[in-house]
């Protein structure tokens, strides 16, 4: 038994070190695929603790060419899009009869260009064809007290408890375009003076912020509430409990910090092609997309059904187009220059993609966290204790008991995840149990290592 356990301790310690390296790696590792598989398995067996999100992201990417009126008409030379561009994008979305839309850009326009003249470009008309929009604004609390020409009327939320730790803003730097705001509810997208929420290990997003004595929702919170059909006056910010939460009616309970921020977990299982099979009204099987994305150019195929090539492309994209009728549609920039946020997994995201993921986390309840360090090390001690015991058994009892312990250990991990939404990568436990079995089979009880090798 002593030889068995000594070998297990030596090689097991090396395996634990490999697991710790993977745990703190800030880039994709050879174990990333295993981790993703295990997390999806836990999510798939979590019952009602985790749901599917409902996000369709419309990306304005590098491939989008600004519209022109005639070959001689100029466009903005700083990369800005025109009112005609945004009217066209909203028009494409409107054809799909979306349930709800969040408009994330905060555009400013060169009023000297013909494409931006309000008497020519039907931006307001395009916005009015959509359901009530959630529109973004950029705000700041940089200490300047300059009077705003037309202060935005941000909706106020009900708060229970002390909101003193919630970040504040004093003015709107970039308001939504007035034409879009005709059919929109404003909400802040980012607080320019509070950009210290993202680092290489964690990403937090503000869901609420103070303006004077009132607390306003972010575009993330306002958009998911709008999609769920919950009026903003039914949202309650609870800061007086042990764990602060935001209650979105009876639909969502969002865990937050005392500062009103929510952590966007890098390991949430949310990616750009989340889908599952479903049955249509006619009984046929189809794909339902829970989180997906389309570029504006891809969305434009909805208007080219008479072209044979476009018809085939349209058919291939149809399930994604159908998702716009049910999902929360998020419109925003996702150009290469916009991708400046690096996650703990090494992904490089735009702010648009990050905000869409944050919305998906709320919708799906995937507020997933790592096991705390003490729990992770306790699990290692438990496995070493199991090894210490089973190494005293003869082979006929050793193998079945080791396999039962393995099954029980990972069943416990799934149960812990379903009740707490916390998890730990499986490599350490899996490799330690595998080492336990190999060592027990290779080194018999009561013999030294030297004898067993003869």
N, C-alpha and C positions, 0 to 999 in steps of 0.2 A: 504493500500500500504506500509505503514511504517513497519508493522509486516512482510509482505512478504519479503521486501528487507533486513530487519535485519537478518531474518533467512537465507536468501540467502548469505549474506556477511559472516556470521559466518561459515556455513558449506562449502561455496565456498572457503574460505581462507584455510581451511583444505585440500580441494581437490587440490588447487594450490600447497601447500607444498608437497603433495604426488607426484604431477607431477614433481616438482623441484628435489625431491629425486631420482626419476626414471631418470631424465635428466642427472644427474651427477653420477649415479651409474656406477661402473667399472666392474660389473658382470651382468649376466643375472638376470632379475627380473620377477615377475609375469606379468608385462606389456610388456615384450619383444615380445611376440607373437602378441599382438595388434599393437605394433609399426611396426613390420615386415609386417603385413597385410596392414596397412595403406600406408607404403612406397611402397609396390608392387602395390597397387591401384594407387598411384600417378604416378609411373613409367609406368604402363600400360595405363595411360591416358595422357602421356606427348608428344604423337605424335612423331615427328622426333627428338625431343631433346635428346632422349635416344634410343640406338640401342642394339642389342644383341652382346655380345662378341663372340670370336671364339678361345677358348683355350682348348687344350687337354694336360693334365699334365701326364707325365710318371714318376712315383715315384719309386725311389730306396729306399725301406723301410726295416724294421727290418727283414722281412721274406726272403729277398734275400740272398741266399747262394752263396758265391764266388765259381767260377768254378775251377776245378782241372784237371790235366792231369795225370790219374793214381792215385791209392790210396796213394802212397807214396809221391806224389808231395806236397810240402808245399805251403801255401799261406801267404800273409803278416800278421804278428802277431799284427798289429796295426789297423786292420779294413779296410785298404786300399784295393780297388779293383785293379785288374790287367788289362793290356791292352786287354787280352782275354775277360774279363768281359765287358768292354766298347765296344769292337768290336761286341760282341754278342748282346748287347742292341741296338746298332746302326743298326745291321743287322735285328733285329725284326722290328724296326721302318721303315727301308728301304723297307721291304716287303709290307708296306701299301701305298707306293707311296705318301708320305706327300708333302704338298705344301711348307711348310717352317719349319725349325727346329731351336730351340735355345738350345744350350748345356751349361748348367750352372755349372757343376762340373769343378773344376780346379785341376785335379788329379796329384799327384806325384807318381812315381813308384819305387819299389825296383828292380833295374836293375840286381840283382843277381838271381832273380827267373826266371825260364824258361818261365813262362807265360808272362813275360814282354819283352822277347828278340824280337827285331824288325824283325829278320829273320824268326820268327815262327808265331807271332801274326799279323793278317791282319787288324790292326786298321785303317791304312791309306786306305786300300781297302774298308773297311766298310764305312768310311766317304765319300769316293768318289762316293759311290752309292746313296748318298743323294743330294738334292739340296743344293746350297750354304748355309752353316751353319752360324749362329751367335754364336760365342764362347766367353766364359767369361774369364776374367782375374782379378786378385786381385792386386790393386795398392795402393800406399801410398805416403804421403808427410810428412814423419816423420823427415825431416831435414837431413837425411843421403844422401850423394852425391856419393855413390859408383857407379861405372860405371857398367851398365848392360852388360852382355856378348853379348846379341843380343837384342837390344831395339825393342819393338814392334812398328809397323807402324800403330798407331790408325788413323782411318779416321777423317778428320777435317770437322767441320760444319761451315756454314755461320752465322755470328753474326751481328746483328744490335743493337747498343747501347753499354753501358759500362758494360763489363764483370767482373769488379773488385770484385764483391761480390761472384762470382762463385768459389766453392772450387777447389783447385789445387792438382795435384799429380806430383811427380818428378820421380818415378820409378815404374816398375812392379815387385811386390813381387813374385807372382805365375803366370807365363804365361800359355797359353793353351799348351797342348801337341803338339809338332811340327807335328805329324802325322795327328791329327785332323785339325790343322791349314792349312794343305795343301788344304783343301776345306772349309775354314772358314774365316769370317771377325771378327777380335778381337774387343771386347768392354769391358769396365770395369764393373765388377759386384758390387764391393764394394770398398770404399776407407778406408783402415784400420785405417787411422788417423782421420777419420771423422765419428765416430760411435755415435754421440750425437743427432741423428735425430729421435730416437724412445723413447717415454715415455708412461706413462699409459693412456694419453689422445689422443695423436696424433701420427701418423706414417707418416714420410716423406721419400721419396726415391729420391736420386739424379738422374736426367736424363742427366745431362751434367757435365763436369769437364774440367778444364784448364790443359794443359800440355805445358809449355812455353807460346808461343803467340797463340797457337791454342786451340780450344774447341772441345773435343771428346764426342761422345755419350756413354751413358750407355748401357748395354745389353738390358735393358727394351726398350729404345727408338729405338735402332738398330733393335731389333727383330720385333717390330710392324711395323716399316717402311718396313722391308724386306718382311713381310707377305702381306702388302698392295701394294707391288710392287713399292714403292717410293725409288729411289736411295738416298743414304745419302747426296749427293751433292745438293739435292732438298729440304733438311730440312733447315729452317731458324729459328734461335733463335732471337726473338724480345724482346729486353730489354729496348727499348726507349719509349714504350707506358705507359699508366696509369696502365695497368695490363700486366705484362710480359707473353708472350706465346711462345710456340714452334709450328711452322707451319710445319706439315709433308705433304709437297706438298699441295694438295687441299683436302686431306682425313681427317686429324685430326688437330684440334687446341687445344693444351694442355695448360691449365693455370698453371703457375709455380710461385714460389717466385723469388725474385731478386737473390737468391742464386742458382737458377736452380733446386730446388727440387719441387716435386709434392706430395701433400697430398693424401694418400690412405684412403678414408673414411671408417670407420668401418661399417657404415650403407650404403652400396652400393647396396644391394640386390644381390651381387655376391656370389654364393655358389658352392659347388662341384657337384651339380646335376641340373644345369640349362638346361632345354630342352623344346622343343615344338614339336607338331605333324607337319609333313610335308608329302608331297606326292612324292613318288618315280617316276622314269621314267615310270614304268609299271602301274602306277595309284594306287598302294597300299599305305596305310598310314604307316608311320614309325616315329620313334622318331629322332629328330635332336638335338644333344647335343651342347650347346653353351659354356658351361664351364664344363668340366668333368675331371676325373682322372682315371688312370689305374696304377696298380703296374706292375713291370717288370714281375713278375710271371704270372699275368693275361694276359699280352701281349704275353707271351710265348705260350699261347694256340693256337695262329695263326699257329704254326708249328706242331700241334698235331691233325690235322683234321682226321687222319685215326683211331684214338681211339674213340670208341662210346661215352664214358663219355665226352671226350674232345669235341666231336661234339656238344653235348647238351650245354656244357658250352660256346662253341664258338658261338652258336646261341643266347644265352642270352646276350653275350657281343658284338654281331655284330654291334649294333648301335654305341657303343663307338668306336669300331674299325673303322667304317666308318667315324667317326668324324676326324680321323687322316689325311684323304685325303683332308679335307677342312680347318681344324683349324690350328692355329699356335701350333706346337708340342713343348712342353717345357719339357726338361729332367733334373732331378735333384734329390738330396738326400732329403728324407723326413723320416728319422729315428727318433726314440724317442729322441735321443741325439741331433738331429738337431733342435728340436722344442723349441726355446728359446725366441720367440717373443710373447708377450701378448698384445692383442688388447683391446680397450676400452670396448668391449663386453665380455671380459674374455676369448676369444679364444686364444689358444696357437698354434702358427704357426711356421713352418720352414721358413728359408729364401727363399727356393724354392717356397713354396706356396705363400709367400708375393710377390715375384717378379712376379709370374704368375697372381696374383690378380691385381697388378699394370698394367700389360699389358692389362688385361681385362677391367680395368677402362678406359684406353685410347681408346681401340677399341669401347667400348660401349658409351663413352662420359659421364659416370656416375661420373662426378666430383661433387658429391653431398655434400652439406654443411648444417649445422644447420642454422635456423634463428638466426640472431644476438639477443642479449639479449633485446635490445630496442624494436625490433619487437615482440618478444614473450610477453613482458609485455604490449605492446600496444594492442595486441590481447585480453589479459585478461581485460584491461580497456574497450575495445569495448564491450565485452560480458557483463560486469557489467553494462555498459550504456544501452545496449539493455534490460537487466533485469529491470533496473530502469524505463524504459518507459513502457514495456508490463505489469508490475505489476499494472499500473494505469488503465488497461483495464478490462472490464467485461469478464467473462469466454468465452462467445460466440465469442469474438474477440481475447482473449488472446492466446488460443491454436493454431489456424491457423497461427497467426502472429509469434508465437514462432517457429513453425515448418518451416515457410518460412525463418526466420532469420537463423535457423540451416542449412538449405539447402544452403542458400546464403553464409554463412560463410565457409562451407567446399568446396563449388564450388570455392570460391576465393582462398582457400589454394591450390587446384589442379592447378588453373591457375597460381598462383605464382610459383609453382614448375616447371611447364612446361616452364616458361620463365626465371627462375633464377636458377633452380635446387637446391633450398633451401627448407627445410621442418622443421616441428616441430612435435614432438609426439602428437597424437590426444587425449590423455587421458584427459588433462585439459579442452579442449574445449567441448569434448563429455560429460564429467561428469558435467560441469557447465550448459550446456543446459538441461541435464536430471534433474539436481537439480532445474533449473528454472521452468520446466514444473511441476514437482512434487509439488514444493512450491506454484506455482500459482493455482494448482488444489486443494491443501489441505487447503490453507488459503484464504478465499474469500476476495474480496475488501471491505474495509470499516469496517472490524471487527478486533478486537484484537485477539491475540493468545489465551487469556483466553476464550473468547467467542466462538472461533472456536473449542475449545476442549470440550465444554460442550455438 
